[in-house]
């Protein structure tokens, strides 16, 4: 996939046309959401009065590989000079039944 970046200029009507020098390879791979969970064995948790327990961890936007210039996002077609990077989020938790 190729995307075209427009040259940003303060002059009205000048340097805003798509030019081949601003075309970049936009192929990418991204891990958007990964979740791991583990259910603890019943014989282990029955001793502490719990009938079922599952622990989990989750991550969003863990990594991205792309040849496109940073901070540009390959999923966004029209980029402006003011783009915020994707947030990386980690979650850890447990589901417990008594």
C-alpha positions as CSV (number, residue, x, y, z in Angstrom):
1,X,0.0,0.0,0.0
2,X,1.3,3.4,-0.9
3,X,0.0,6.6,0.7
4,X,0.6,10.2,-0.4
5,X,1.6,12.9,2.0
6,X,0.9,16.5,1.1
7,X,3.5,19.2,1.6
8,X,2.3,21.6,4.3
9,X,2.8,25.2,3.4
10,X,1.5,28.5,4.7
11,X,1.1,29.8,1.1
12,X,-2.4,29.5,-0.2
13,X,-2.6,27.3,-3.3
14,X,1.1,26.6,-3.5
15,X,2.8,23.3,-2.8
16,X,-0.4,21.6,-1.8
17,X,-0.6,19.2,-4.8
18,X,0.3,15.6,-4.4
19,X,3.9,15.1,-5.4
20,X,5.8,11.8,-5.9
21,X,8.5,12.9,-3.5
22,X,6.0,12.6,-0.6
23,X,4.8,9.1,-1.4
24,X,5.9,6.5,1.2
25,X,5.5,2.7,1.6
26,X,2.7,2.4,4.1
27,X,2.7,-1.4,4.7
28,X,2.7,-2.1,8.5
29,X,2.0,-4.7,11.2
30,X,0.5,-3.7,14.6
31,X,-0.5,-5.6,17.7
32,X,-3.7,-3.8,18.7
33,X,-5.1,-6.0,21.4
34,X,-3.5,-9.0,23.2
35,X,-5.0,-10.8,26.2
36,X,-3.6,-13.7,28.2
37,X,-5.7,-15.4,31.0
38,X,-5.1,-18.3,33.3
39,X,-7.6,-20.2,35.5
40,X,-6.1,-21.3,38.7
41,X,-6.6,-25.0,39.6
42,X,-9.6,-25.7,41.7
43,X,-7.8,-27.9,44.3
44,X,-5.4,-24.9,45.0
45,X,-8.0,-22.2,45.5
46,X,-10.6,-24.3,47.4
47,X,-8.2,-24.2,50.4
48,X,-8.7,-20.4,50.7
49,X,-12.5,-20.5,50.2
50,X,-12.7,-19.5,46.5
51,X,-14.7,-21.7,44.0
52,X,-13.2,-20.2,40.8
53,X,-10.4,-17.7,40.1
54,X,-9.0,-16.5,36.8
55,X,-6.2,-13.9,36.4
56,X,-5.6,-12.0,33.2
57,X,-3.4,-9.4,31.6
58,X,-4.2,-7.4,28.5
59,X,-2.4,-4.9,26.4
60,X,-3.5,-2.5,23.7
61,X,-1.2,-1.0,21.0
62,X,1.8,-3.0,22.2
63,X,4.0,-2.6,19.1
64,X,4.0,-1.5,15.5
65,X,6.4,-2.1,12.6
66,X,6.3,0.2,9.6
67,X,8.6,2.1,7.3
68,X,6.5,5.2,7.4
69,X,7.9,8.3,9.1
70,X,7.1,8.8,12.7
71,X,4.8,10.2,14.2
72,X,2.5,9.4,11.2
73,X,-0.1,6.7,11.6
74,X,-0.5,4.3,8.6
75,X,-4.2,3.8,9.4
76,X,-5.0,7.4,9.0
77,X,-5.4,8.5,5.4
78,X,-5.3,12.3,5.7
79,X,-2.6,13.4,8.1
80,X,-2.2,16.9,9.5
81,X,0.7,18.5,11.4
82,X,-1.1,17.9,14.7
83,X,-1.5,14.1,15.3
84,X,-1.3,12.5,18.6
85,X,0.4,9.1,19.0
86,X,-1.7,6.0,19.9
87,X,-1.7,5.3,23.6
88,X,-0.2,2.1,25.0
89,X,-2.5,0.6,27.6
90,X,-1.8,-2.3,30.1
91,X,-4.5,-4.0,32.2
92,X,-4.1,-6.6,34.9
93,X,-7.1,-8.2,36.7
94,X,-8.8,-11.2,38.3
95,X,-12.2,-12.8,38.1
96,X,-13.1,-14.4,41.4
97,X,-16.2,-16.5,42.4
98,X,-16.9,-17.5,46.0
